Amino acid sequence: MDNPFIIKSYESKELFCDREEELQQLLHNTTGHTDTTLISQRRIGKTGLILRLFDELSITHPDIQTIYMDIFASQNMDDFIKMMAEAAMRAFRPKSSLLDKLMLFIKALRPQISFDPITGEPQLQISYQTAHEKEYTLRGLFEFLDSQNTPIVLAIDEFQQIREYPEQNMEALLRTYIQQTKNITFIFCGSKKHIMTDIFANARKPFYSSTAFITLDKIPIEKYKTFIVKLFNQKNRTIQHEAADFILEWTRRHTFYTQQLCHTIYDNGATDIGLDDVKHACAQLMQQGEAVYLQYRQMLTEKQWNFMIAIAKEGSVTQITSAEFLRKHKIGTPSTARKQTDSLCEKGLLNAETTLHRTEYSVNDVFFSHWLERL
């Protein structure tokens, strides 16, 4: 029997929890040709929301062509161009006139085209003689998409990655080319709030005030609980209320980890799910991740490792330099705490969630956090 708790990508709206308000705002923006900046921490569901939006647009606005690209693994402008072209090739339907035109455009760049032996998806390799040639190709790709006389929604995930490129003018170039398009609406997604905010809300930066903002938060408890109970019930399983409550508390309502835990519980086969069944699945997941967690131990200094344990044991910390926190966990000085925090946030092991009044720090991987608690 198919597991209803999806842990990869998006399958259908029936298996997608809530996000109705954000979905309606994205629908309003994309159909109204308003670019959007969508911000959330990693693995909280922004990619799923984008694919949910694309699914809805395919029904309500079938004339709109949707393209999704994730640039998290990109390192420079070459990678960006390659990923954008490949994303368009994947999005355009086989034997469509758009795909035929795109292939003609790409062939003019004299690329090497291969296909992934596992997925069968196209992979490009384009050679450039000069930086000017790269810029010309990037501009040409935007101009090509914009000239097809069909509305396009282009979602660029992990957009803050452009700040890591060696090309210092990438933001200015993209802003220039994007500003000139008439038929493309953009969704810029990012998981590093401080960088995304600097890109789009800093008056000295090219993208300043060019988009609407949506911040993706955790799904409300009751909505998520109702969703979990319903999916189990639809598969002739029951789950006790205290078990459902424990799932949401233990995963901190972080979408990826909630789905992963429910997926594991379902796979374990219990038909009347109680608290013991949930705790058994929790232990399984921590055990499965142990090899990776021990690798983290090798990567970090002793002070960093102990600092991670301290944050995990607290669950989350807002006052990382407070005398009580430093004394309780033998951290040392406030400057040491700040140094460890900055380093671990940079490595992606700690998450910093900033509100108007405070910044809350927690271990980024919820399962890893619970594993560390036990040390």
N, C-alpha and C positions, 0 to 999 in steps of 0.2 A: 504493500500500500504506500502511495507517495507521501512523503513527509511534507506537511503543509507549512512548516516553518522554514522559510527560504533564507539561506545564509549567503547566497551569491546573487548579486544583481537584482533583477526584478522579474516577476513572472506574470502576475495579473493583479488587478485592483482588489479582487476578493482576498488575496493573500498579503495585502498591503494595509498597514495600520494607520488610520487617521491622516494627519497632515492636510486636512481639508481646507483650512484657512490659508495655509501657505500655497496649496495647489491652486486655489481660486485666485490668489494674488498673482501667481506666475502666469496663469491663463490670461488674466486681465492685461498683464504687462506684455506678454509675447504677442497676443492678438492685437494689442494697441501699439506695437512697435516701440516698446519701452525697454531699454536694456536694464538688466538686473544684476546686482551683486548678491550672491547667496553665500552666507558664511555659517559654518558650523565646525565643531571639532571633528576629527577624523572618525569614521565608522559610526556616525550617529544617524546616517540615512539620507544624506544629500544626493548621492548618486541614485539611490532608489527613487527619491522624489523626482529627480529629473526624468528618469525613465517612466515614472508614473505620469508625468506631464506629457511626455511624448506619446504615450499610449492614449491619453485623453485627446490630444490634438489630432491623432490619426482618425478618431471617431468624429469629433466636432468640427475639425478643420482639415479634411484630408488633402487640401491643396497645399498645405504647409509642409515643406521638407525639413526634417529634423536631423541634426548631426551632433554626435557626442564625441568629444576627445578628452582624454585624461593625460595631462602633461607632467604628472608627478615624476616619471622616470626620465624626463628630458633634461639635457645639460646645456643646450645652446640653441641658436637660431636654426641650425641645420635640422636638429631633432624636431623642433616645433613645426617646420615646414613639412617634414616627412610625416609626422603624426597627423597633421591637418589634412594632407592629401590622402593618407590611408583611411582616415575617418570618413572622408567624403566618399571614397570608393566603397567602403562598407555600407554606408547609408543609402546610396543610390541603388535602386532595384536593378537586378540583372536584366539585360536586354532593354533597359529604358534609354530614352534619348539623352537624358542627363548623364548617365554613366558613359554612354558613347562619346559625348562631347568632352567629359572629364578625361577620359582615356586619351583622346586626341591631344588635349592640352598637356597632359603629363608626358606623353611621348615626345612632345616638342622639347622637353627638358632633357631628353636623352638619358633616362634613368635606367638602372638595372632593376628589373622586377622579378621577385621570387615569391614563393608562397610558403607560409608556415606549414611544416609537415604534419602538425597535429590539428590545428584549427582550419587550415586551408585558406586563411586570410592573406591578402596581398601584403607584401613588404617591399618598400622602395629604398633605393640607394641612389642619391643624386649627388653628382660631383660639381663643385664650384671652383672657378679660377680666382675670383676676387670677392671681397665683402659686398661690393656693389651688385654682383650677380645674385647673391643671396637675397638682398633687399628687393631686387627687381622680381625675383621669383615669388617672394612672399606677397608683394603687392599684386603680382599677376594672379595669384591664387585667390585673393580676396576679390579682385576685379572679375575673375571668371565666375565665381559663385554669385556675385551680385548681378551679373549680366544675364542670368538665365530666365529672367522674367517670372520667377516663382518665389514666393516668400520662403525664407529659410530661417530656422531657429538654430543657432550654433551655440552649444554649451561647452565651455572650456573648464574642465575640472582641475583643481589644484593650481589655479592661475598664479598664485604667489611664487611659483617656481621660476617665473621669468626673472625674478630678482637674483637668482643664482647664476644667470647666464653671463658669460664673459663679455657679450656685446652690451655696452653701457647704454646704448640708445634704443634698446628693445621696447621699452614702455612708450617712448615718443613715436617710434615707427608704427607700433600697433595702433596707438591712438589716432595717428594720421590716417592710416589705411582704413580703420574701422569707421572713422568719422565720415569718410567719403562714400560708404555703402548706403544704399537706399532700400534694398530688399532683404537685408540680413538683420535679425534681432539677436542680441548676444546675452548669454547668461554666464557670468564669471563666478565660478565656485571656488571657495578656498577654505582651508582648515586652520590657517594661522591668522587669527583675527587681527593681531597687531600689524602684520604686514599688509593684509587686505585693506585694513582701514587706512593705512598710510598711502596705499596706491590710489584709493578712490575717495578719500576724505581729506587729503592733504592739499591745501590750496597751491602748493608749489609743484605738484606733480601733474603729469599730462592728463590723467584720467579723472582729475578732480571734478566732483559734482556731475558726472556723466551718466550715472545709473541710479535706479531705485535700489534700496537696501532691504534684504530679508535675512533675518537671523534665525537659524533653525535651532530650537531648543528641544529638551526632552519631551516625549509624548506624555500627556497627563496620565496619572496613575489609573484612574477608573476606566479611561478609554482603552489603555493598554491591557488592563486586567480583563475587561469584557472581550477584547479581541482574542486573548490567549484562551480563555474558557470556551469561546465560540469555536475556534479552530479545533480544539481537542474534541468538543462535542460533535462536530461535523464528521469526525472520523470514529465516532462511537467510543470515545474515551471520556472519562470524567476527571476533573481535577478539583481537589478540595480547595476551599477559599484560602485557607492558611498557606497552602502550597503555592498558589498563584501569587499571594502577597509576598512570600519569601523570595520567589523568583525576581520580582521587580525590585525588592530591597537589595538583594545580593548582587544583582547586575547593575544597580544604580540607574535603572531605566535607560541604560545606554543601548541603543537599538541593536547593534551588532551582537553584543554579548547576551542580550535577552533572547534574541533569535537563536543564537548558538546553543544556549542552555535548553531552551524549549525543543530545539531540534534533537538534542541528545536525549532528553527525557522521552520524547516520542519514539526514537529509535530503540530505546531500551525495552519498549513493549508493554509497559504496565497499562492496564485498562482503567484502573481506579487509582489515580495518582495522588499520593499523599506526601507529607513533608519528608519522610525518609527517602522516597524515590527521588525527590528534588536534590536532597543533600548528597545522595549517591552520585547523581549526575555532576554535581559541583566538584566532588572529589575526582571523578573521572577526568574532567576538563583540566583541572590543575595538574594532575599526573601527566596528561598528554602534553602539556606545555612545559614540563619540567626541564627537558633537554635544552630548550631555547632559553629558559630562565637562567640555567647554569652557564650558558654562553654569555648572557648579560654580565654575570658575575666576573667572567674573565675579561670583559671589555672595560669594566669600571675600576676605579681606584677603591681602596678600602673605605675612604671617607665618603665617596659617592654612593657606594653600596649601602653603607650604614645610614646615609641620609635617605635613600630610597626606602629602607626598612622603617625609618622614623615616620615618613609621610604615610606609608601604607598602614602602619599601626594606628595612626590618627584618622585614617579614612580620607580626610582632606584637611588642609591647613591654610588659614588666612593670615596668620601672624608668624611668618617664618623666622622673624628676628626677635620674637618675644622672649623674655628671660625664662618664662616657664617652659616653653618648647625647647629652647637650647639646653636648659638644665636637665629636663626630663630625659632627653635622648642623647645627652653628652655631645652636642654638636660642636661646641666651641664658641667662637665669637659671631656677632651678627654679620660681619663681613664674610666669614667662612660660609654661613648659611646662604647669603646672597650669591656667592661664587658658585656653590654647589647647585643652587636652584637654576641659575643662568645656564650652567653647563648641561644639566640634565634636561632642561627644556629644549636646548639647542639640539640635543641628541634625540629628542622626540620621546623620551622616557617619562617625563613629567608633563602634565597638561596644566596650563595657566588659564583659568576662566575669569575674565575681568568684567566687572559690572561697574555701575556708577560709583559705588561706595567701597568696593574692595576687589582684591584678586585672590581667587581660591586655587590652591595647588593640590593636585592629586596624581597618583600613578596613572599613566595613560591607558595601560592595559588592565582592565578590571580583574581578569583572572590572575594576572601576575601580582596585582595588588593584594588579593586574598592569599596567594601563595606566600608572599613576603610577610604577611601578618603572622604567620605561624612560626616564623624563625625566632 
